[in-house]
Structures are given as structure tokens and as C-alpha cells.
Amino acid sequence: MLSPTEAKRSVDLLRTIRTLDPAVGSGAFPVGLLHELIGLQRIFETAAHMVTTIPVTGSGTQWMQKAKEYFIQESLFGVDIQQQAIEICRLRLWLSLLVDYELGVNPFEAEAAASSSRRSTESRSLPNLEMNFKRGDSLHDYVCGYPVRIEPQKPSQYAAELERIRKTRRETP
């Protein structure tokens, strides 16, 4: 069981995580990681505030929406060689946000006109994913003029690390 102090520290550490998917594909890894980060934050905040659970409805949906927006904007990054893959990943993340988007009205009880007028005055824009997910080749591209690709058969500064990884892999059942 986490103490409230440990839980608050864990939330702070969780919010500093930055991840990069070098081959984003359809976005399964970033979307899955988003759900894991949300689950961890829920556990840590619950322990930090010494409550039994954070509600899933009402203020809980606002909490979920804000938490997802934060992690999508600040923690998840990706690259793929195919632009279509990048677009699919962005779409999946946006859809994940829309699931928890707070309308501010009960859609089953509101009249159409009242609902549309309220939505237009209180709506917030979704985060811009253009900067976090880009088209590129993570195996052959350059960063600041240096090649990103590490070829194990060629001498490099990483030769010792690569050999250690190979040795560990052979020893692991």
C-alpha cells in the first residue's frame, strides 16, 4: 500500500515519462500505453488523496479527459515511414479522447437547439497531434546531422553494449 506522500511522488514521476514509438503503425502501442498511464495515475491519485476510487462519471469523465489530453500532448511520441500509419495513429488517439469528451448536457434529455447552442459556447479544441507524431524512417534518418541507425556489424561506440545484449539474450532461456 502506498502512502499519500509516495503516491504524490509517483504521480509526479509518472507525468515526466516521455515515450517514442519508432514504428507507430496503427498506433496500438501509444493507445495501449495511454490506457496504462491513465490507470497508473488513477491508482496513484486515489492513494494520494486517500479515497477509495476516482469516479468514472460526472467529474470523473472530466478527470479522465484532462488526464488523457495531458499524456497525449506531453508523453506520447511516434514516427513511422508511412504517412497513412501516422494518420491512423492520430485518429485512434483522437477517438480515445472523444470517448471521454464532456458535452456538458445529457444527450438523452436535451433538446437539439439547446444542445447545439451550449456546445458552441463551451467547447474546447482537441490537442494538436501534428508535433508528436511525424513521418520519418527511424532506421535511416539523421538527427542533428548524425545517423540514427546503429549497425551491429560495423564498429561503433555502441559495440560493447550490443555485445552485452547479445550475450544476455543467449543466456536467457
C-alpha positions in Angstrom: 0.0 0.0 0.0 1.4 3.4 -1.0 1.5 6.2 1.5 0.0 9.6 0.3 3.5 11.0 0.1 4.7 8.1 -2.1 1.6 8.3 -4.2 2.0 12.0 -4.9 5.7 11.4 -5.8 4.6 8.6 -8.1 2.1 10.9 -9.9 4.9 13.5 -10.4 7.2 10.9 -11.8 4.5 9.4 -14.0 3.9 12.8 -15.5 7.5 13.1 -16.5 7.5 10.0 -18.7 8.2 10.5 -22.4 7.9 7.6 -24.9 8.7 7.3 -28.5 7.4 4.6 -30.8 9.9 4.3 -33.7 7.4 2.4 -35.9 4.0 3.6 -34.8 2.0 1.6 -37.3 -1.7 1.8 -36.4 -1.0 3.3 -33.0 -1.6 0.2 -30.9 1.4 0.9 -28.7 0.7 4.6 -28.0 -3.1 3.9 -27.4 -2.3 1.0 -25.1 0.3 2.9 -23.2 -2.1 5.8 -22.8 -4.6 3.5 -21.1 -1.8 2.1 -18.8 -0.7 5.6 -17.9 -4.3 6.6 -17.1 -4.7 3.5 -14.9 -1.5 4.2 -13.0 -2.4 7.8 -12.5 -5.8 6.8 -11.2 -4.2 4.4 -8.7 -1.6 6.9 -7.6 -4.1 9.8 -7.2 -6.5 7.6 -5.3 -3.8 6.7 -2.9 -2.6 10.3 -2.7 -6.0 11.6 -1.8 -6.8 8.6 0.4 -10.1 7.9 -1.3 -11.4 4.5 -2.4 -11.9 5.5 -6.1 -12.0 8.3 -8.6 -15.5 8.4 -10.1 -16.0 7.4 -13.7 -19.0 9.6 -14.3 -19.6 13.3 -13.8 -16.3 14.9 -12.6 -14.6 11.6 -13.3 -15.1 12.0 -17.0 -13.6 15.4 -16.8 -10.7 14.0 -14.9 -10.2 11.3 -17.5 -10.4 13.7 -20.4 -7.8 16.1 -18.8 -5.5 13.2 -18.0 -5.7 11.8 -21.5 -5.1 15.2 -23.0 -2.0 15.7 -20.8 -0.5 12.3 -21.7 -1.2 12.6 -25.4 0.3 16.0 -25.6 3.3 15.5 -23.2 4.2 11.8 -23.1 3.4 10.1 -26.4 5.5 10.5 -29.5 5.8 8.4 -32.6 7.4 8.0 -36.0 6.5 5.9 -39.0 7.8 5.7 -42.6 4.2 5.6 -43.9 2.1 8.8 -43.6 -1.1 6.7 -43.5 0.1 5.0 -40.3 0.7 8.3 -38.7 -2.8 9.5 -39.6 -4.3 6.3 -38.3 -2.4 6.6 -35.0 -3.5 10.3 -34.6 -7.1 9.3 -35.4 -7.1 6.5 -32.8 -5.7 8.9 -30.1 -8.4 11.5 -31.0 -11.1 8.9 -30.8 -9.8 7.8 -27.4 -10.2 11.4 -26.3 -13.6 11.8 -27.8 -14.9 8.8 -25.8 -14.5 10.9 -22.7 -15.3 14.3 -24.1 -17.6 16.1 -21.7 -20.6 17.5 -23.6 -22.0 19.4 -20.6 -25.5 18.2 -21.3 -27.4 14.9 -21.1 -27.8 14.0 -24.8 -30.9 11.9 -23.9 -32.8 14.7 -22.2 -31.7 17.9 -24.0 -33.4 19.4 -27.0 -31.4 19.7 -30.2 -31.3 23.5 -30.3 -30.3 23.9 -26.6 -27.6 21.3 -27.0 -26.1 22.9 -30.1 -26.0 26.4 -28.6 -24.4 25.3 -25.4 -21.8 23.1 -27.2 -20.7 26.0 -29.4 -20.1 28.4 -26.4 -18.3 25.9 -24.2 -16.5 23.5 -26.5 -12.7 23.1 -26.2 -10.5 22.2 -29.0 -8.8 18.8 -29.1 -5.0 18.8 -28.8 -2.8 19.1 -31.8 -1.1 15.8 -32.6 0.9 17.2 -35.5 4.0 17.7 -33.4 4.0 14.4 -31.6 3.6 12.0 -34.5 5.6 12.5 -37.6 6.5 10.7 -40.8 10.1 9.5 -40.8 12.4 6.5 -41.1 13.7 5.7 -37.6 16.2 3.3 -39.0 17.8 5.5 -41.6 17.1 9.2 -40.7 19.5 11.6 -39.2 19.1 13.7 -36.1 21.2 16.9 -36.0 23.4 15.5 -38.8 24.1 12.2 -37.1 22.7 8.9 -38.4 20.2 7.3 -36.1 20.8 3.8 -37.3 23.1 1.5 -35.3 24.5 -1.3 -37.3 25.8 -4.2 -35.1 28.2 -5.5 -37.8 30.1 -2.1 -38.1 32.4 -0.8 -35.4 30.8 1.9 -33.3 30.8 3.4 -29.9 28.0 1.0 -29.0 29.8 -2.2 -29.8 30.3 -3.2 -26.1 26.7 -2.6 -25.3 25.5 -4.6 -28.3 27.7 -7.5 -27.4 26.4 -7.4 -23.8 22.8 -7.5 -25.1 23.7 -10.5 -27.4 25.3 -12.3 -24.5 22.4 -11.7 -22.2 20.0 -12.9 -24.9 21.9 -16.2 -25.3 21.9 -16.8 -21.5 18.3 -16.1 -21.1 16.0 -19.1 -21.5 
